[in-house]
Structure formats: structure tokens, C-alpha cells
Amino acid sequence: MAVLYVIACGGRPAAQLPDFVQHAQAEGWTVCVITTPSGAKFTDSTRLAELTGFPIRSDYKRPDEPDVLPPADAIAVAPATFNTINKWAQGISDTLGLGLLNEALGLGLPLIAVPWPNVALARHPAFANSVAMLREWGVKVILDMESLPAPDSGEPGAATFPWEELRKEVGMLRPAHSE
């Protein structure tokens, strides 16, 4: 069983996760969804829990509670916010999602990030540095600056979020049919 964690941050494309989850499952992945606290505002946790068979986690469990999710074999962050990309590159673990991402780097797990800030945030020098650092550390970063939404556009960016490229990258990560 190959386990894919999908970490959803606060962005409108997170509402489209059910389609991505179903695609990953059809490709043989067992999928678990984790959201950042802001990501929870954009996802349908009930629907995602029904699809995955696992609760949608957004906070650390209590130390005496068992872990309800199997260990990840790979992680995809979609959408990844400006905040998450920058904190991840600095090793900050102030959310469950960031804690898992930082541990996954240390474990050498395959990682894919799809940053989705608005264009103005993407032009911030810290963001470019953070993306470069993550790439240097082996994270596959899917980022097309021309497709990012404009600030205050009110546009969900649904038409331009690179779901197809993410599907392709996840397909290349999956262990050979988990045999």
C-alpha cells in the first residue's frame, strides 16, 4: 500500500481536492488529507473523509492518542501558500502540515509542492529564495508564474491551477504498483 499525504493550504484550489484524491486513488494510492488551519476553510472535510476513509487532520494529536493515519510514502502540497513555502524553507513547524513536511525532508520522502500565491506575493524576494531552497533540497516544485492569480482578483484560479502536472508528477512517484 503506497500512502500519499496531500497537504492543503488556504487557497481556492483546495476546494477541488476531491477530484485529485479520486485520481490518485485510481492510480493505486491510499490517500490521507491534512490541512493547515487556513486550508480547512477551503476544503470539504466531510467529503474528503468519505473518499479517503481517514479523518482530515489539521492539528497535532495528543501525545497519548494513537496515530490514525498510516505513514506517508510521498507528500504533495496543493495548494501551497506563500506562508507555507516560506516557513517550510526556514524549518518552521508551527502547524501539523509544516511539521510533516519538515520531517519528510529529513526522511528523504518524495515531495511535490504546488505554490499558489497571488502574483504580487510570488514576486517577493523571500518567496523566490524559499522556492530555490526547496528545489535544491529535492522538492519538486510546480510553479508557473504566468498562471498565478492577480491580487484581489476574486478569481479562484481553477482554470489555471496545474492539477494535470501534479497528477503526472504523483504518478511518477508512486512505487511500481506497490508490489
Beta strands, then each sheet from edge to edge (+ up, - down):
strand 1: 2-8
strand 2: 29-35
strand 3: 74-80
strand 4: 111-115
strand 5: 140-141
sheet 1: 2+ 1+ 3+ 4+ 5+
end
